[in-house]
Amino acid sequence: MRVAEFDYDLPKELIAQSPQDKRDESRLLILNRKTGEIRESIFRQLIDFLYPNDILVINDTKVIPARIYGKITRQMNEQIVELLLLREIEPNKWEVLARPAKLLKPGVEVIFNSAYAKVLERRDTGIRIVEFYETDVKELLQRQGEIALPPYIKSKPKDINRYQTIYAEKEGAIAAPTAGLHFTEELLSDIRAKGIEIAKLTLHCGLGTFRPVKVELVEEHKMHREEFEISEKTAEVINKGKREGRRIIAVGTTVVRSLESQAFVSKDNVFQVKAHKGFTDLYIYPGYKYKIVDAMITNFHLPKSTLLMLVCAFANKEFIFNAYQYAIEHKFRFYSFGDAMFIY
């Protein structure tokens, strides 16, 4: 398959630059995979499309202020450089993206007030390995770091916490699991009251979630691995649900990738999930057969992105593109602060 097959034209004015006043006021497009029906609703009415025995799986990752600016000395002049911290691989040693990349070669030191970092290595993927000195990195990020909003969002929201889910708990993501941004405490309370079980897992959204596809053929793209954890408790809830024929509803593509990466077939021929803490580089595109996820909640994704491919693997690609065209014609809001879809 060619990556170009997953392209579409989006008017710039449909890229949401700020969140709705209330999280659950986002519009919701309902997609029925069996009938091909497309319906409109609003997010707070999601509960009308859920069954009392459903299991809703959410990602409790929390976005860290991972973008930090420092200075390097170049030809007797100071120059501002940017580091985007991706993942701590050892104490004070991080994988980072750097700008301007050409200036941050191995051996270069970056100064942050009383602390500094040294570039140790440049990898083929463009990632640098950087070691920090004379500081606790997490404290440094809290003092000087910024949450790295996507480049298509041109200004910070008035409340930066709107780029966190209300159930964000475990720090480590550099991007928000945006499908979860629509939930309110009231909606979650109503969902529980209906008899729907809510299970949590953690995937720290990183480079694998948002790095653009730069190859021509879909199959040639390599996913950057991301850290995740499915607890024994969550695995038990999901596995019991699968045995009972209940729907597993993933809130976001990060939940999808976590669950599907740990799928296996039990001795009695039922798909189950392994509890696991580690990394996934699972790459889902059309042709993939879903094993765990029965329905998903997701935002609208960028053209030619791995996230759009994942959604097209869940539902017929033509159906998804018809839904995207419907959303464009009816002026839905796109991307991180935009509207959502419920696909079942």
C-alpha angles and dihedrals in degrees: 000000000000120000088224088070088072096055126112137168118250124185107237092231089067093063103102110234096185137018124261116269089254122031097229094048091083115116118254127210113205115210121191108199094195099051101025089233119155118200135176126229139140124262097250087062092059087104089068089066096048125090122226093247097046121124115222114201118201134185112234097192117136124217114239125209089256101162114088134171126216140160135253128191113238123174091340092309130103117236128191115235132182129224123192107199111218107174141346108238097176133000106301091353116110143177107234143174113226137203128231081027096189091062096053102076125155110289096029115128123216118205123216107180103278095358134064141191132210126213106233103175145002116215129206092254091061092255118135127211109223131184121206123214135196094012146073101245096214091052089048090053092049090053101040110007129106131207106253106234117195114273093246090065104083101191137026118259117249088249111039088195087075084077088063126072114242088244096049106139117143114066120225113087124113092195131036123250087241100194087070095054091086097064123102129192088249093053093047090049091052090048091053091046089057090060097259115143118224118209128185135216132165130234116165103220108228141145094322090063099053111015108121122243108249101176126087097228120061093219093057097061116106119212119224108234120249131202118248143162133205109188125218088248094054092045090052092051093049095043092050088049093051091051090051093048094245121153118259107211117195118209099214140345092279090063090046093054093045095051097041092048090061099042121129138162117252124222089263091053100255122134111246138174127237120224105239145158116204141072136316130200093171109157114200121194135147110308093043114122113221115228108177111016117082099173136006142203113212142156124238112279137216120269116270092010127142088237092059089048090052091053091046088054090055096050131020109288092228090051092051092049090049088053091049090050089050090051091050093048091048092045101243115175116251139217132002100350093029137097129293145233130219109206119188 
